Amino acid sequence: MDWDRNDYKTEGSTHIHATCNMCKKDYDVWVEDEDYKEWLNGKMCQDAFPYLSADDRELLISGTCGPCFDDMFGE
């Protein structure tokens, strides 16, 4: 995934800007600070961010947005 790495924080949350590797569309995902730290330290994405959609988690894991993932593997 092409992360802008201009991740920035607001009080209690972290903004992650990601670009899909396939379609190059930009996405913005907001996560809780503590969850973000745990994910960076190896916690599985689905455990760190259970409140995110499956599409948002897939974008963070593989760099592929939901529509592109569905195009590649079916729904």
Backbone as ProteinMPNN parsed JSONL, in Angstrom:
{"seq_chain_A": "MDWDRNDYKTEGSTHIHATCNMCKKDYDVWVEDEDYKEWLNGKMCQDAFPYLSADDRELLISGTCGPCFDDMFGE", "coords_chain_A": {"N_chain_A": [[0.848, -1.17, 0.0], [0.489, 2.195, -0.733], [1.27, 4.374, 1.434], [0.737, 7.609, 2.447], [1.98, 8.503, 4.649], [1.662, 10.797, 5.954], [0.319, 10.619, 8.213], [-1.699, 11.867, 10.728], [-2.556, 13.214, 13.905], [-5.474, 13.744, 15.819], [-7.075, 14.743, 18.781], [-6.985, 11.869, 20.549], [-7.292, 10.229, 18.309], [-6.021, 8.811, 15.224], [-5.228, 9.69, 11.951], [-5.088, 7.968, 8.95], [-3.832, 8.089, 5.817], [-4.3, 6.49, 2.827], [-3.438, 4.991, -0.302], [-4.909, 3.09, -2.797], [-3.3, 0.298, -4.174], [-4.034, -0.728, -6.603], [-6.132, 0.771, -8.067], [-5.397, 3.315, -7.502], [-6.87, 5.128, -6.055], [-7.48, 7.474, -3.454], [-7.805, 7.083, 0.064], [-9.116, 7.737, 3.317], [-8.677, 6.905, 6.64], [-9.743, 6.741, 9.957], [-8.521, 5.984, 13.145], [-8.404, 4.826, 16.553], [-5.939, 6.123, 18.793], [-4.529, 4.382, 20.631], [-5.19, 1.859, 19.625], [-3.997, 2.021, 17.119], [-1.28, 2.141, 17.802], [-1.0, -0.414, 18.939], [-1.502, -2.004, 16.692], [0.668, -1.288, 15.046], [2.606, -2.444, 16.554], [2.262, -5.111, 16.082], [-0.231, -6.339, 16.553], [-3.018, -8.077, 15.233], [-4.848, -6.778, 12.484], [-7.695, -7.021, 12.402], [-8.209, -7.461, 15.055], [-7.163, -5.23, 16.298], [-8.655, -3.173, 15.19], [-11.627, -3.561, 15.363], [-13.855, -2.067, 14.842], [-13.632, -0.962, 12.343], [-14.606, -1.197, 8.879], [-14.616, -4.219, 6.9], [-13.531, -3.663, 4.414], [-11.983, -1.339, 4.919], [-10.099, -2.396, 6.707], [-8.851, -4.281, 5.036], [-7.664, -2.586, 3.189], [-5.712, -1.409, 4.821], [-4.194, -3.671, 5.433], [-3.404, -4.955, 2.963], [-3.231, -2.971, 1.077], [-5.13, -2.747, -0.835], [-8.161, -1.575, -2.043], [-11.657, -2.061, -1.189], [-13.499, -2.368, -3.5], [-11.618, -3.033, -5.567], [-10.463, -5.315, -4.475], [-12.706, -7.007, -4.47], [-13.092, -7.168, -7.241], [-10.843, -8.63, -7.94], [-11.057, -11.04, -6.46], [-13.705, -11.731, -6.191], [-16.924, -11.345, -4.575]], "CA_chain_A": [[0.0, 0.0, 0.0], [1.213, 3.457, -0.785], [0.838, 5.26, 2.518], [1.267, 8.962, 2.379], [2.72, 8.636, 5.905], [1.335, 12.07, 6.575], [-0.648, 10.297, 9.25], [-1.676, 12.896, 11.741], [-3.403, 12.914, 15.039], [-6.315, 14.688, 16.52], [-7.155, 14.25, 20.146], [-7.481, 10.511, 20.73], [-7.394, 9.423, 17.101], [-4.978, 8.943, 14.216], [-5.689, 9.671, 10.566], [-4.208, 7.247, 8.036], [-4.147, 8.339, 4.406], [-3.776, 5.373, 2.051], [-3.781, 4.952, -1.717], [-5.04, 1.716, -3.284], [-2.24, -0.087, -5.098], [-4.593, -1.122, -7.89], [-6.836, 1.843, -8.779], [-4.739, 4.57, -7.108], [-7.802, 6.023, -5.365], [-7.073, 7.833, -2.102], [-8.745, 6.793, 1.143], [-8.767, 8.243, 4.641], [-9.198, 6.045, 7.702], [-9.473, 7.246, 11.301], [-8.477, 4.937, 14.163], [-8.044, 5.272, 17.9], [-4.484, 6.151, 18.999], [-4.015, 3.171, 21.293], [-5.345, 0.758, 18.677], [-2.981, 2.22, 16.087], [0.004, 1.727, 18.384], [-1.003, -1.871, 19.07], [-1.377, -2.575, 15.352], [2.052, -1.094, 14.62], [3.433, -3.36, 17.339], [2.034, -6.491, 15.678], [-1.576, -6.866, 16.766], [-3.724, -8.292, 13.971], [-5.691, -5.647, 12.114], [-9.086, -7.245, 12.794], [-8.28, -7.37, 16.515], [-6.856, -3.848, 16.685], [-9.676, -2.25, 14.681], [-12.882, -4.276, 15.078], [-14.868, -1.08, 14.459], [-13.483, -0.609, 10.929], [-15.221, -2.134, 7.939], [-13.682, -5.19, 6.317], [-12.835, -2.979, 3.327], [-10.942, -0.472, 5.489], [-9.022, -3.251, 7.236], [-8.119, -4.849, 3.901], [-6.83, -1.511, 2.664], [-4.552, -1.277, 5.706], [-3.387, -4.895, 5.383], [-2.836, -5.297, 1.659], [-3.139, -1.819, 0.19], [-6.134, -2.913, -1.876], [-9.476, -1.118, -1.598], [-12.712, -3.066, -1.269], [-13.934, -2.66, -4.871], [-10.561, -3.719, -6.307], [-10.364, -6.649, -3.888], [-13.832, -7.776, -4.997], [-12.824, -7.433, -8.66], [-9.805, -9.672, -8.056], [-11.382, -12.306, -5.8], [-15.145, -11.927, -6.071], [-17.462, -10.879, -3.296]], "C_chain_A": [[0.892, 1.231, 0.0], [0.644, 4.382, 0.284], [1.514, 6.582, 2.342], [2.22, 9.189, 3.557], [2.613, 10.047, 6.446], [0.237, 11.811, 7.586], [-0.568, 11.415, 10.28], [-2.735, 12.609, 12.773], [-4.293, 14.089, 15.389], [-6.469, 14.076, 17.901], [-7.797, 12.869, 20.204], [-7.577, 9.66, 19.486], [-6.264, 9.747, 16.127], [-5.61, 8.824, 12.839], [-4.648, 8.944, 9.732], [-4.694, 7.538, 6.621], [-3.491, 7.224, 3.611], [-4.259, 5.479, 0.616], [-3.823, 3.498, -2.155], [-3.947, 1.44, -4.308], [-2.759, -0.385, -6.497], [-5.165, 0.08, -8.661], [-6.275, 3.238, -8.487], [-5.682, 5.583, -6.468], [-7.305, 6.258, -3.939], [-8.192, 7.55, -1.113], [-8.21, 7.382, 2.437], [-9.461, 7.379, 5.672], [-8.79, 6.664, 9.036], [-9.533, 6.089, 12.286], [-8.105, 5.543, 15.514], [-6.533, 5.153, 18.089], [-3.927, 4.85, 19.564], [-4.106, 1.964, 20.367], [-4.286, 0.824, 17.583], [-1.609, 1.764, 16.585], [0.089, 0.212, 18.495], [-0.844, -2.547, 17.712], [0.059, -2.447, 14.843], [3.006, -2.035, 15.355], [3.076, -4.82, 17.109], [0.66, -7.08, 15.925], [-2.267, -6.994, 15.411], [-4.737, -7.175, 13.737], [-7.132, -5.833, 12.587], [-9.264, -7.184, 14.308], [-8.031, -5.946, 16.995], [-7.99, -2.899, 16.324], [-10.994, -2.953, 14.379], [-14.0, -3.346, 14.606], [-14.731, -0.619, 13.014], [-14.214, -1.627, 10.067], [-14.16, -3.106, 7.433], [-12.884, -4.54, 5.182], [-11.719, -2.078, 3.849], [-9.782, -1.294, 6.039], [-8.197, -3.85, 6.105], [-7.202, -3.806, 3.279], [-5.57, -1.348, 3.509], [-3.622, -2.485, 5.608], [-2.661, -5.042, 4.047], [-2.636, -4.109, 0.726], [-4.118, -1.892, -0.96], [-7.49, -2.479, -1.338], [-10.517, -2.217, -1.813], [-13.164, -3.381, -2.687], [-12.876, -3.41, -5.695], [-10.367, -5.145, -5.791], [-11.465, -7.541, -4.429], [-13.641, -8.108, -6.479], [-11.821, -8.563, -8.833], [-10.284, -11.029, -7.556], [-12.858, -12.602, -5.712], [-15.616, -11.496, -4.704], [-17.607, -11.993, -2.313]], "O_chain_A": [[1.925, 1.271, 0.668], [-0.343, 5.082, 0.057], [2.721, 6.66, 2.115], [3.156, 9.982, 3.458], [3.395, 10.444, 7.309], [-0.65, 12.638, 7.801], [0.522, 11.849, 10.652], [-3.682, 11.859, 12.537], [-3.913, 15.254, 15.269], [-6.006, 12.958, 18.128], [-8.991, 12.713, 19.945], [-7.911, 8.479, 19.579], [-5.641, 10.807, 16.197], [-6.437, 7.944, 12.603], [-3.461, 9.263, 9.798], [-5.844, 7.259, 6.281], [-2.279, 7.022, 3.697], [-5.346, 5.99, 0.348], [-2.876, 2.751, -1.911], [-3.699, 2.252, -5.199], [-2.009, -0.303, -7.469], [-4.731, 0.368, -9.776], [-6.636, 4.214, -9.145], [-5.343, 6.76, -6.35], [-6.776, 5.35, -3.299], [-9.37, 7.75, -1.41], [-7.0, 7.507, 2.624], [-10.667, 7.146, 5.6], [-7.64, 7.06, 9.223], [-10.481, 5.303, 12.27], [-7.557, 6.643, 15.587], [-5.916, 4.203, 17.608], [-2.969, 4.29, 19.032], [-3.195, 1.138, 20.332], [-3.745, -0.202, 17.173], [-0.874, 1.084, 15.869], [1.121, -0.381, 18.184], [-0.134, -3.545, 17.592], [0.604, -3.393, 14.275], [4.072, -2.379, 14.845], [3.531, -5.688, 17.854], [0.408, -8.221, 15.539], [-2.121, -6.13, 14.547], [-5.39, -6.697, 14.664], [-7.73, -4.897, 13.117], [-10.356, -6.885, 14.79], [-8.62, -5.506, 17.983], [-8.263, -1.941, 17.048], [-11.438, -2.938, 13.231], [-14.986, -3.806, 14.029], [-15.627, 0.051, 12.502], [-14.416, -2.772, 10.471], [-12.961, -2.844, 7.529], [-11.701, -4.831, 5.007], [-10.626, -2.057, 3.283], [-8.619, -0.932, 5.86], [-6.972, -3.919, 6.204], [-6.08, -4.123, 2.886], [-4.48, -1.168, 2.968], [-2.403, -2.339, 5.688], [-1.446, -5.232, 4.012], [-1.954, -4.221, -0.293], [-3.964, -1.183, -1.955], [-7.924, -2.96, -0.291], [-10.272, -3.183, -2.536], [-13.212, -4.554, -3.058], [-13.216, -4.328, -6.442], [-10.134, -6.069, -6.571], [-11.216, -8.686, -4.804], [-13.987, -9.204, -6.92], [-11.932, -9.362, -9.763], [-9.962, -12.058, -8.151], [-13.233, -13.654, -5.194], [-14.818, -11.304, -3.787], [-18.047, -11.769, -1.186]]}, "name": "protein", "num_of_chains": 1, "seq": "MDWDRNDYKTEGSTHIHATCNMCKKDYDVWVEDEDYKEWLNGKMCQDAFPYLSADDRELLISGTCGPCFDDMFGE"}
